[in-house]
Amino acid sequence: MERFYVVNILVENRQNAYKQVNELLHNFADVIRLRVGYPVPDENMAIILLVVKADNDTMGSLSGKLGQIKDVKVKTVPVK
């Protein structure tokens, strides 16, 4: 069963992790309904907000792979 999720991604080191995050998000583009990115170059970080419509397995795969990238923190919240 598919449902919506809100995913908050904090990239704490843009120089090291941003490319990996972008490549991974590209691989999951078919389930991402909204992506908003806020780069903070002065602090070498970025904040990314996603709205995703996926089943539990796909969402678990996405959040798990994001969480394995060094300097990336992820929080996923299911929407009703």
C-alpha positions in Angstrom: 0.0 0.0 0.0 1.4 3.4 -1.0 1.1 6.4 1.3 2.7 9.8 1.6 5.8 10.6 3.6 7.6 13.8 4.5 11.4 13.3 4.5 13.7 15.9 6.1 17.4 15.6 5.0 20.2 17.5 6.6 23.5 17.4 4.6 26.1 18.5 7.1 29.0 18.6 4.7 27.9 19.6 1.2 31.4 19.1 -0.3 31.6 15.5 0.7 28.0 14.3 0.6 25.8 16.4 -1.7 26.7 14.6 -4.9 25.9 11.2 -3.3 22.6 12.5 -2.0 21.6 13.9 -5.4 22.5 10.7 -7.2 20.4 8.6 -4.8 17.4 11.0 -5.0 17.7 10.8 -8.8 17.4 7.0 -8.5 14.1 7.4 -6.5 12.7 10.2 -8.7 9.6 8.1 -9.6 8.3 8.3 -6.1 9.4 11.8 -5.2 6.4 14.2 -5.6 8.1 17.4 -4.2 11.7 18.4 -3.6 12.7 21.6 -1.9 16.4 22.3 -1.3 17.9 25.1 0.8 21.7 25.3 0.5 23.5 27.1 3.3 27.0 27.6 1.7 28.3 29.7 4.6 27.9 26.7 6.9 28.8 24.1 4.2 25.4 22.4 4.7 22.0 21.9 2.9 18.5 21.2 4.0 16.3 19.1 1.7 12.6 18.5 2.2 10.8 15.8 0.2 7.3 14.6 -0.2 7.3 11.0 -1.3 4.5 8.6 -2.3 5.7 5.1 -1.9 5.1 1.7 -0.2 6.9 0.9 3.1 9.7 -1.1 1.5 10.6 1.6 -1.0 10.5 4.3 1.7 12.7 2.1 4.0 15.2 1.6 1.2 15.4 5.3 0.4 15.7 6.4 4.0 18.1 3.6 4.8 20.4 4.5 1.9 20.3 8.2 2.8 21.2 7.3 6.4 24.3 5.4 5.3 25.8 8.4 3.6 28.4 10.1 5.9 27.4 13.5 7.1 23.7 13.0 6.2 20.9 12.9 8.8 17.4 11.8 7.7 14.0 11.9 9.4 11.0 10.3 7.8 7.4 11.0 8.9 4.4 9.1 7.5 1.4 11.2 6.6 -1.8 9.7 7.8 
